């Protein structure tokens, strides 16, 4: 049985409003009344209410004065101001005091009922509507999943699933959320099958249509804009997923026009060492390894794997005979983020500004290694929320606001995403095998071929080999690969963490957004 909704109605002419009170009680609401602001404040000290109707023009303590004082007692209780006055200054003051609604006398019962539904019942109604709409589209989305034949088809599937994930996460319909989770799992299973069947073909079959990949970003999306005479700000947020983009989209759309929202495909392995170096070199990893042996480092090699991105990008400009002046910045902490904002005026001097923000990747790793972050981001929704909270208070948002005043085009993207893993698969490897949980490379790997996507000839997909018999294997769906040593410990340690390197929609299907100030 649903709890009775409690309403407090405050009006010095309460006797004239008895028909309204009786009407609401017949509708099943509990309605208490007060004739002045002082009595109302006393009641609110003793009792909680779901909604307050408050007359603006009362003798003694006015409605606006009562409003400011009751907000100190119950700041989150919705208040509907009722007034005979249509004066704009009174309305502005009431709205500025965070009222939930403003009604002009004489009011009718339908207005009162609508205001109650709007302020009390809205969340429940929206929740029911969202669940009903998803339920009606469930079969359509299932059809799209099993009918997907191209990467474009999978973009459509991924966008729909992310849309419903964000729609349903704020509702109380746990059953619908569970069904959506199951549908996402099935989609990732089919997407992994699609990648297994097509990834090799993208590189070995001439004339085959393939999606935009990591090395294509600058030639396809950035250089044409620069060639047309526009300045470009290239912003790469490491490890940014499409769902994370969607939760900050509204904030950005208030200061920028979103010219185009695209999804491109990260190369395998979906890790920074491979995918981001590929973006800045405009080359696949094998070509980077062959042309720049002093820059490329394998997993077992010591040293930072992404320390020479600026050099790789300079080589891409030289190879394509582009002579653009560019500035390159990598933001790894608050101090460097603040410094970039403080020197933002210097950005005008360059045709191309490249900025890499590493926060999301750091958050992902921190969630694995730090117990407190695990607790704060224990679900997909909480993980998104933590990212949104960072963005709203970050120097990156300050930078966006500064750039909005300039005549500049922003290309916002990332190098790969991440997926929440929960199913361990056992892999055996020697001491020189890579340690990443979503992919392994090496020469003495022992595994079940049914549990991974194996590439026995890395050159076919333009991946370098550390030795002549090296191969690559990739985890799919929500799997993660664990070595036998201390197996149970690592299975439990990494379960339900966010990882990248393998095959999933979240890792490979990533945002590429064009913004115009």
C-alpha positions in Angstrom: 0.0 0.0 0.0 1.4 3.4 -1.0 2.1 6.0 1.7 -0.4 8.8 2.1 1.0 12.1 0.7 1.0 14.8 3.4 0.2 18.4 2.4 0.3 21.6 4.6 -1.8 24.5 3.3 -1.0 27.9 4.8 -3.5 30.8 4.1 -5.1 33.5 6.3 -8.4 32.8 4.4 -8.4 29.1 5.0 -12.1 29.1 5.8 -12.9 30.0 2.2 -10.7 27.2 1.0 -12.5 24.3 2.7 -14.0 23.0 -0.6 -10.4 22.6 -1.9 -9.3 20.8 1.2 -12.2 18.4 1.0 -11.5 17.8 -2.7 -7.9 16.9 -2.0 -8.9 14.6 0.9 -11.4 12.8 -1.3 -8.5 12.3 -3.7 -6.6 10.5 -1.0 -4.3 13.2 0.2 -3.7 14.1 3.9 -4.2 17.9 4.2 -3.4 20.0 7.3 -4.1 23.7 7.5 -2.6 26.8 9.2 -3.9 30.4 9.1 -0.5 32.2 9.4 3.2 31.8 8.9 4.1 31.6 12.6 1.8 28.6 13.1 3.1 27.0 9.9 6.7 27.3 11.1 5.7 25.7 14.5 4.1 22.8 12.7 7.1 22.3 10.5 9.4 22.1 13.6 7.3 19.1 14.7 6.3 17.3 11.5 7.4 16.6 8.0 5.3 17.3 4.9 5.6 16.3 1.3 4.3 19.6 -0.1 3.4 23.0 1.2 0.9 25.4 -0.3 1.8 28.9 0.9 -0.3 32.2 0.5 2.0 35.1 -0.5 -0.2 37.9 1.0 -0.8 37.2 4.7 -1.0 39.6 7.7 1.9 39.4 10.2 4.6 37.2 8.7 4.3 37.5 4.9 4.4 34.5 2.6 7.9 35.4 1.3 9.2 35.8 4.9 7.6 32.5 5.8 9.2 30.9 2.8 12.7 32.0 3.6 12.4 30.7 7.2 10.8 27.4 6.3 13.5 26.8 3.8 16.0 26.8 6.7 13.9 24.1 8.4 13.1 21.9 5.4 15.2 23.1 2.5 14.1 20.3 0.1 10.4 20.3 0.7 8.6 21.6 -2.4 6.7 24.9 -1.8 3.9 26.1 -4.1 3.4 29.9 -3.7 -0.2 31.1 -4.2 -0.8 34.8 -4.8 -3.4 37.3 -5.9 -0.6 39.4 -7.3 0.9 39.1 -10.8 3.6 41.6 -10.1 6.9 40.5 -11.6 9.1 41.4 -8.7 7.1 39.2 -6.3 7.2 36.3 -8.7 10.9 36.8 -9.3 11.6 36.9 -5.5 9.6 33.7 -5.0 11.2 31.9 -7.8 14.7 33.0 -6.6 13.8 31.5 -3.2 13.5 28.1 -5.0 9.8 27.6 -5.0 8.4 24.6 -6.8 5.5 26.3 -8.4 3.6 29.7 -8.6 -0.2 29.9 -8.9 -2.3 33.0 -9.3 -5.6 33.3 -7.4 -8.3 32.4 -8.0 -7.1 28.8 -8.4 -9.3 25.9 -9.4 -9.1 22.3 -8.1 -7.5 21.0 -11.4 -4.6 23.5 -11.0 -4.0 22.4 -7.4 -4.1 18.7 -8.4 -1.8 19.3 -11.4 0.7 21.1 -9.1 0.7 18.2 -6.7 1.3 15.7 -9.5 4.0 17.8 -11.0 5.9 18.2 -7.7 5.2 14.9 -5.9 4.3 12.4 -8.6 6.6 13.5 -11.4 9.5 11.1 -10.6 7.2 8.1 -10.3 5.3 9.0 -13.5 8.6 9.6 -15.4 9.9 6.3 -14.1 6.8 4.4 -15.2 6.8 6.1 -18.6 10.5 5.4 -19.2 10.1 1.7 -18.2 7.0 1.4 -20.4 8.8 3.0 -23.4 11.9 0.7 -23.0 9.6 -2.3 -22.6 7.9 -1.4 -25.9 11.3 -1.0 -27.7 12.9 -4.1 -26.2 12.1 -6.4 -29.1 13.1 -3.7 -31.6 16.6 -3.4 -30.0 16.9 -7.2 -29.8 16.2 -7.3 -33.5 18.9 -4.7 -34.2 21.4 -6.7 -32.1 20.9 -9.9 -34.0 20.5 -8.2 -37.4 23.7 -6.0 -37.1 25.9 -6.6 -40.2 28.2 -3.5 -40.1 29.9 -1.2 -37.7 27.3 1.4 -38.5 24.6 -1.0 -37.3 26.5 -1.5 -34.1 26.8 2.2 -33.6 23.0 2.4 -33.7 22.7 -0.5 -31.2 25.2 1.1 -28.8 23.6 4.5 -28.9 20.2 3.0 -28.1 21.5 1.0 -25.2 23.3 4.0 -23.7 20.2 6.1 -24.1 18.1 3.6 -22.2 20.8 3.0 -19.6 20.8 6.7 -18.8 17.0 7.0 -18.9 16.4 4.1 -16.6 19.2 4.6 -14.1 17.4 7.3 -12.2 14.2 5.3 -12.0 13.1 2.9 -9.3 12.2 0.2 -11.8 14.9 -2.3 -10.8 13.3 -5.1 -12.9 13.7 -3.0 -16.1 17.3 -2.2 -15.2 18.1 -5.9 -14.8 16.5 -6.6 -18.2 18.5 -3.8 -19.8 21.7 -5.2 -18.2 20.9 -8.6 -19.7 20.3 -7.0 -23.1 23.6 -5.2 -22.9 25.4 -8.4 -22.1 23.8 -10.1 -25.1 24.7 -7.2 -27.3 28.4 -7.4 -26.2 28.4 -11.1 -26.9 27.2 -10.5 -30.5 29.5 -7.5 -30.9 32.5 -9.6 -29.9 31.4 -12.2 -32.5 31.2 -9.4 -35.1 34.7 -8.2 -34.3 36.1 -11.7 -34.4 34.6 -12.2 -37.9 35.5 -8.8 -39.4 38.6 -7.3 -37.7 41.1 -9.2 -39.7 39.2 -8.6 -42.9 39.4 -4.8 -42.4 43.1 -5.0 -43.0 43.5 -7.9 -45.4 40.6 -7.6 -47.9 40.9 -4.7 -50.3 37.8 -2.7 -51.1 36.1 -3.8 -47.9 34.3 -0.9 -46.1 35.8 -0.5 -42.6 35.0 2.0 -39.9 37.1 5.0 -39.0 40.0 3.7 -36.9 42.5 5.4 -34.6 45.1 6.4 -37.3 42.3 8.0 -39.3 41.3 10.7 -36.8 43.7 13.5 -37.8 43.7 12.9 -41.6 39.9 12.6 -41.7 38.6 15.0 -39.0 41.3 17.5 -38.0 43.4 18.4 -41.0 40.5 19.1 -43.3 39.3 21.7 -40.8 42.7 23.3 -40.5 43.1 23.2 -44.3 39.9 25.3 -44.5 41.4 28.0 -42.4 39.8 27.4 -39.1 41.7 27.0 -35.8 41.3 23.7 -34.0 41.4 22.7 -30.4 42.0 18.9 -30.2 41.0 17.6 -26.8 41.6 14.0 -25.9 40.1 12.8 -22.6 41.9 9.4 -22.0 39.5 6.5 -21.5 36.3 8.5 -22.1 33.3 6.2 -22.8 30.3 7.2 -25.0 28.0 7.1 -21.9 30.3 9.5 -20.1 30.2 11.9 -23.0 26.3 11.8 -22.9 26.2 12.9 -19.3 28.3 16.0 -19.9 26.7 16.7 -23.3 24.1 19.1 -21.8 26.7 21.2 -20.0 28.8 21.5 -23.1 25.8 22.2 -25.4 25.0 25.3 -23.3 28.2 26.9 -24.4 29.0 25.2 -27.7 27.0 24.1 -30.7 27.4 20.4 -31.2 28.1 20.2 -34.9 28.5 16.4 -35.1 28.4 13.5 -32.8 30.2 10.4 -34.2 31.5 7.1 -32.9 34.7 5.7 -34.2 36.5 2.3 -33.6 39.6 2.0 -31.5 42.2 -0.4 -32.8 43.2 -3.5 -30.8 44.6 -3.6 -28.2 42.3 -0.9 -26.7 45.0 0.6 -24.5 46.8 3.9 -24.6 50.2 2.5 -25.7 48.7 1.2 -28.9 45.6 3.3 -29.7 46.8 6.8 -28.6 50.2 6.5 -30.2 48.4 5.4 -33.4 46.2 8.5 -33.3 49.2 10.9 -33.1 51.4 9.0 -35.5 48.6 8.5 -38.0 49.9 5.0 -38.3 49.2 1.5 -37.1 51.5 0.1 -34.3 53.5 -2.1 -36.7 54.4 0.9 -38.8 55.3 3.0 -35.7 57.5 0.1 -34.6 59.2 -0.2 -38.0 59.7 3.6 -38.6 60.5 4.6 -35.1 62.2 1.7 -33.3 63.6 4.1 -30.7 60.1 5.3 -29.8 58.2 2.0 -29.7 58.4 0.0 -26.5 56.8 -3.4 -25.9 54.9 -4.3 -22.8 57.9 -5.9 -21.1 60.3 -2.9 -22.0 61.0 -0.4 -19.2 59.9 3.2 -19.6 56.8 5.2 -20.4 54.9 3.9 -23.4 53.4 7.3 -24.3 56.2 9.8 -23.7 56.8 10.6 -27.4 53.4 11.4 -28.7 54.5 15.0 -29.7 57.3 13.6 -31.7 55.0 11.1 -33.4 52.6 13.9 -34.3 55.4 16.1 -35.7 56.4 13.1 -37.9 52.8 12.8 -39.1 52.7 16.5 -40.1 56.0 16.2 -41.9 54.9 13.0 -43.7 51.6 14.7 -44.9 53.5 18.0 -45.7 51.4 20.0 -43.2 53.1 23.1 -41.7 50.7 24.0 -38.9 52.0 25.5 -35.8 50.8 23.5 -32.8 51.0 23.4 -29.1 50.9 20.1 -27.2 49.9 19.8 -23.5 49.3 16.8 -21.3 47.3 17.3 -18.1 48.0 14.8 -15.4 47.0 16.7 -12.3 45.2 19.8 -11.0 48.3 22.0 -11.1 48.9 21.5 -14.8 45.1 21.9 -15.5 45.0 25.2 -13.6 48.2 26.4 -15.4 46.6 25.7 -18.8 43.6 27.8 -17.9 45.8 30.6 -16.7 47.7 30.7 -19.9 44.7 30.1 -22.2 45.2 33.3 -24.0 48.5 31.9 -25.4 46.4 29.3 -27.3 45.4 32.0 -29.8 48.9 32.0 -31.2 48.6 28.4 -32.6 46.5 27.0 -35.4 46.2 23.7 -33.6 46.2 23.1 -29.9 46.4 19.5 -28.6 45.5 18.8 -25.0 45.4 15.4 -23.4 43.4 15.0 -20.1 44.3 11.9 -18.2 41.7 12.0 -15.3 39.3 9.3 -16.5 42.1 6.8 -17.0 43.5 7.7 -13.6 40.0 7.2 -12.1 39.6 3.8 -13.7 43.0 2.6 -12.3 42.3 4.2 -8.9 39.0 2.4 -8.7 40.9 -0.9 -9.1 43.6 -0.1 -6.6 42.0 2.2 -3.9 39.3 0.7 -1.8 37.6 4.1 -1.1 37.2 4.8 -4.8 35.8 1.3 -5.3 33.1 2.1 -2.7 32.3 5.5 -4.4 32.1 3.9 -7.9 30.7 0.5 -7.2 28.2 0.5 -10.1 28.2 1.8 -13.7 25.9 4.6 -12.6 28.1 5.6 -9.7 31.2 5.5 -12.0 29.5 7.9 -14.3 28.4 10.1 -11.4 32.0 10.4 -10.1 33.1 11.4 -13.6 30.4 14.0 -13.9 31.2 15.4 -10.5 34.9 15.8 -11.5 34.0 17.4 -14.8 31.6 20.0 -13.1 34.4 21.1 -10.8 37.3 20.7 -13.1 39.6 23.2 -14.8 38.6 21.5 -18.0 35.1 23.0 -17.8 36.8 26.4 -17.1 38.8 25.9 -20.3 35.6 25.1 -22.3 34.1 28.4 -21.1 37.2 30.3 -22.1 37.3 28.7 -25.6 33.5 29.4 -26.1 34.5 33.1 -26.5 37.0 32.3 -29.2 36.4 31.5 -32.9 37.7 27.9 -32.6 36.5 24.5 -33.5 36.9 21.8 -30.9 37.4 18.1 -31.7 36.6 16.2 -28.5 37.5 12.5 -28.5 39.4 9.7 -26.7 41.7 6.8 -27.5 39.7 3.9 -25.9 37.0 3.2 -23.4 36.7 0.7 -20.6 34.4 -2.2 -19.6 33.3 -3.5 -16.2 34.7 -7.1 -15.9 33.2 -9.9 -13.9 34.2 -13.3 -15.5 37.7 -14.6 -15.1 39.4 -16.8 -17.7 42.6 -18.7 -17.0 45.7 -18.0 -19.2 49.2 -19.4 -18.8 52.2 -17.3 -19.9 55.9 -16.9 -19.3 57.6 -14.1 -17.5 57.8 -11.9 -20.6 54.0 -12.1 -21.3 52.1 -8.8 -21.0 50.2 -8.2 -17.7 47.1 -6.4 -19.0 43.9 -8.2 -18.0 42.0 -7.7 -21.3 44.8 -8.7 -23.7 48.0 -10.7 -23.6 50.9 -10.8 -26.0 53.9 -13.2 -25.9 55.2 -16.4 -27.4 54.4 -19.0 -24.8 50.7 -18.4 -24.1 48.4 -21.3 -23.2 44.7 -20.6 -23.2 41.3 -21.9 -24.4 40.8 -20.5 -28.0 37.0 -20.5 -27.4 37.4 -18.0 -24.6 39.5 -15.4 -26.4 40.0 -13.7 -29.8 43.4 -14.9 -31.0 45.7 -13.3 -33.6 48.4 -15.7 -34.4 49.9 -13.6 -37.2 50.0 -10.0 -35.7 51.4 -8.5 -38.9 48.1 -9.1 -40.6 46.4 -6.6 -38.3 49.5 -4.3 -38.3 50.6 -5.2 -34.8 54.4 -5.6 -34.0 55.9 -8.7 -32.5 58.4 -8.7 -29.7 59.8 -12.0 -31.1 59.2 -14.2 -34.1 56.6 -16.5 -32.4 54.6 -13.7 -30.6 50.9 -13.7 -30.8 48.1 -11.6 -29.3 44.9 -12.7 -27.5 42.0 -10.5 -26.5 39.3 -10.9 -23.9 35.7 -10.4 -25.0 32.5 -9.2 -23.4 33.1 -8.9 -19.6 36.0 -11.4 -19.3 39.4 -10.8 -17.7 42.5 -12.9 -18.0 44.2 -14.2 -14.9 47.4 -16.3 -14.5 47.3 -19.5 -12.4 49.6 -18.1 -9.7 47.5 -16.8 -6.8 44.6 -17.3 -9.1 41.8 -17.0 -6.6 43.3 -13.8 -5.0 43.5 -12.0 -8.4 40.1 -13.2 -9.5 38.5 -11.6 -6.5 40.7 -8.5 -6.6 39.9 -7.6 -10.2 36.3 -8.7 -10.3 33.9 -5.8 -11.0 36.7 -3.4 -11.9 36.9 -1.3 -15.1 39.5 -2.5 -17.5 40.5 -1.9 -21.1 42.5 -3.6 -23.8 40.0 -6.1 -25.2 36.8 -6.3 -27.2 33.5 -4.7 -26.1 31.3 -1.9 -27.3 32.4 0.2 -24.3 36.1 -0.1 -25.2 36.0 0.0 -29.0 33.0 2.3 -29.8 34.1 5.7 -28.6 33.0 9.3 -29.0 34.3 11.8 -31.6 32.5 15.1 -31.2 32.9 18.3 -33.2 32.0 21.5 -31.3 31.7 25.1 -32.6 31.8 28.1 -30.4 
